[in-house]
Amino acid sequence: MTTNEQTPAPERADILDLLATRRHFLRHTAQGLTDEQASTRSTKSELTVGGLIKHVMTVEQHWADFARGKVGTTPTEYTPEVIAAWQDQFRFVDGETLADVLAAYEKVAEETAELVRTLDLDDKYELPAAPWQPPGVFWSVRMAFLHIASETAQHSGHADIIRETIDGQKTMG
């Protein structure tokens, strides 16, 4: 069900602002990086600034689908193909560039913003089956959007550490 009347406009504005602010900080972390720098592992982990942006975009797409009522499943068997697909969301593949990933991320953000403006925030769906998730847990559409903001903020912090290690640049100072 979609509606613009069941939830007060200020709540939607707050969610849109929260999402936009968190995305801004993540994108800002990549500002001025070359594709090579965006793909640089500057810490002990496999994470890169570009890979984190790509991952956050993928997570946002997943939760936007959830908000639409398209509840998927998480694989319970981690085959080499499943593992490779998971790893590919954290790195550039097949000639991807930072500009490509940022443009795709912007498109995903616009689609999510439209969902925030139009979906019933009180609709609830069962969380997808996953090894770490007990069955029977439901989240509202509102919670899915708040989770997107939380994931974005968390990974923005990771990206900031990686960026500072690359060239000393900090998102907030």
C-alpha positions as CSV (number, residue, x, y, z in Angstrom):
1,M,0.0,0.0,0.0
2,T,1.2,3.5,-0.7
3,T,0.2,6.7,0.9
4,N,1.3,10.2,1.6
5,E,-1.3,10.7,4.4
6,Q,-0.8,8.0,7.0
7,T,2.6,9.3,8.2
8,P,3.2,13.0,9.0
9,A,5.3,14.8,6.4
10,P,7.9,15.9,9.0
11,E,8.8,12.3,9.7
12,R,9.4,11.6,6.0
13,A,11.4,14.8,5.8
14,D,13.5,13.7,8.7
15,I,14.2,10.3,7.2
16,L,15.1,11.9,3.8
17,D,17.5,14.3,5.6
18,L,19.1,11.5,7.6
19,L,19.7,9.5,4.5
20,A,21.0,12.4,2.5
21,T,23.4,13.5,5.2
22,R,24.8,10.0,5.7
23,R,25.2,9.5,2.0
24,H,26.9,13.0,1.7
25,F,29.6,12.0,4.2
26,L,30.3,8.7,2.4
27,R,30.5,10.3,-1.0
28,H,32.6,13.1,0.4
29,T,35.2,10.6,1.6
30,A,35.8,9.6,-2.0
31,Q,36.0,13.2,-3.3
32,G,39.2,13.7,-5.3
33,L,40.3,10.1,-5.4
34,T,41.5,8.4,-8.5
35,D,40.1,5.0,-9.4
36,E,43.4,3.5,-8.2
37,Q,43.1,5.2,-4.9
38,A,39.5,4.3,-4.5
39,S,40.5,0.7,-5.0
40,T,43.4,0.9,-2.6
41,R,43.5,-1.4,0.5
42,S,45.2,0.9,2.9
43,T,44.5,-1.1,6.0
44,K,44.9,-4.8,6.9
45,S,41.3,-5.5,5.7
46,E,40.1,-6.0,2.2
47,L,38.0,-2.9,2.3
48,T,38.5,0.1,-0.1
49,V,36.7,3.4,-0.3
50,G,35.2,2.5,-3.7
51,G,34.3,-1.0,-2.6
52,L,32.5,0.4,0.5
53,I,30.4,2.8,-1.6
54,K,29.5,-0.1,-3.9
55,H,28.6,-2.3,-0.9
56,V,26.4,0.4,0.7
57,M,24.6,0.9,-2.6
58,T,24.0,-2.8,-2.8
59,V,22.7,-2.9,0.8
60,E,20.5,0.1,0.1
61,Q,19.0,-1.7,-3.0
62,H,18.3,-4.8,-0.9
63,W,16.5,-2.8,1.8
64,A,14.6,-0.7,-0.7
65,D,13.3,-4.0,-2.2
66,F,12.4,-5.1,1.3
67,A,10.4,-1.9,1.8
68,R,8.5,-2.6,-1.5
69,G,7.6,-6.0,0.0
70,K,10.1,-8.0,-2.1
71,V,11.6,-10.1,0.6
72,G,14.4,-12.3,-0.6
73,T,16.5,-14.9,1.2
74,T,20.1,-15.1,2.2
75,P,21.9,-18.2,1.0
76,T,22.3,-20.8,3.6
77,E,25.0,-22.6,1.6
78,Y,28.1,-20.5,0.8
79,T,29.3,-21.9,-2.5
80,P,32.3,-20.5,-4.2
81,E,29.9,-18.6,-6.5
82,V,28.0,-17.1,-3.6
83,I,31.3,-16.1,-1.9
84,A,32.6,-14.5,-5.1
85,A,29.4,-12.5,-5.7
86,W,29.6,-11.3,-2.0
87,Q,33.3,-10.3,-2.5
88,D,32.6,-8.5,-5.8
89,Q,30.2,-6.1,-4.1
90,F,33.3,-4.8,-2.1
91,R,35.5,-4.1,-5.1
92,F,35.5,-2.7,-8.6
93,V,35.0,-5.4,-11.3
94,D,34.7,-5.5,-15.1
95,G,36.1,-2.0,-15.7
96,E,34.0,-0.2,-13.0
97,T,35.2,3.2,-12.0
98,L,34.6,5.4,-9.0
99,A,32.5,7.7,-11.3
100,D,30.4,4.8,-12.4
101,V,29.8,3.6,-8.9
102,L,29.0,7.1,-7.6
103,A,26.5,7.6,-10.5
104,A,24.8,4.3,-9.8
105,Y,24.7,5.1,-6.1
106,E,23.0,8.5,-6.9
107,K,20.4,6.7,-8.9
108,V,19.7,4.2,-6.1
109,A,19.5,7.1,-3.6
110,E,16.9,8.8,-5.8
111,E,14.8,5.6,-6.0
112,T,15.0,5.2,-2.2
113,A,14.0,8.8,-1.7
114,E,10.9,8.3,-3.8
115,L,10.0,5.2,-1.7
116,V,10.4,7.3,1.5
117,R,8.0,9.8,0.1
118,T,5.4,7.3,-1.0
119,L,5.4,4.0,0.9
120,D,3.4,3.4,4.0
121,L,6.1,3.5,6.7
122,D,4.0,1.4,9.0
123,D,3.8,-1.6,6.6
124,K,5.8,-4.6,8.0
125,Y,7.4,-7.5,6.4
126,E,9.2,-10.5,7.8
127,L,13.0,-10.3,7.6
128,P,14.6,-12.5,5.1
129,A,15.7,-15.9,6.2
130,A,19.4,-15.8,7.3
131,P,21.7,-17.9,9.4
132,W,21.9,-15.0,11.9
133,Q,18.3,-14.1,11.9
134,P,15.6,-16.1,13.8
135,P,12.4,-16.6,11.9
136,G,9.4,-14.5,12.7
137,V,11.1,-11.1,13.1
138,F,9.2,-8.3,11.3
139,W,10.5,-4.8,10.5
140,S,8.5,-1.8,9.4
141,V,9.3,0.0,6.2
142,R,10.4,2.9,8.4
143,M,12.9,0.6,10.1
144,A,14.3,-0.5,6.8
145,F,15.0,3.1,5.9
146,L,16.6,3.8,9.3
147,H,18.7,0.7,8.8
148,I,19.9,2.0,5.4
149,A,21.0,5.2,7.2
150,S,22.7,3.2,10.0
151,E,24.6,1.0,7.5
152,T,25.7,4.0,5.5
153,A,27.0,5.8,8.6
154,Q,28.9,2.7,9.8
155,H,30.6,2.2,6.5
156,S,31.2,5.9,6.0
157,G,33.4,5.7,9.2
158,H,35.2,2.7,7.7
159,A,35.8,4.6,4.4
160,D,37.0,7.7,6.4
161,I,39.7,5.6,8.1
162,I,40.8,4.1,4.8
163,R,40.9,7.5,3.1
164,E,42.9,9.1,5.9
165,T,45.4,6.2,5.6
166,I,45.7,6.8,1.8
167,D,46.4,10.5,1.8
168,G,45.7,12.1,5.2
169,Q,42.3,13.5,4.1
170,K,39.5,13.4,6.7
171,T,35.8,13.8,6.1
172,M,35.2,15.9,9.1
173,G,38.3,18.2,9.3
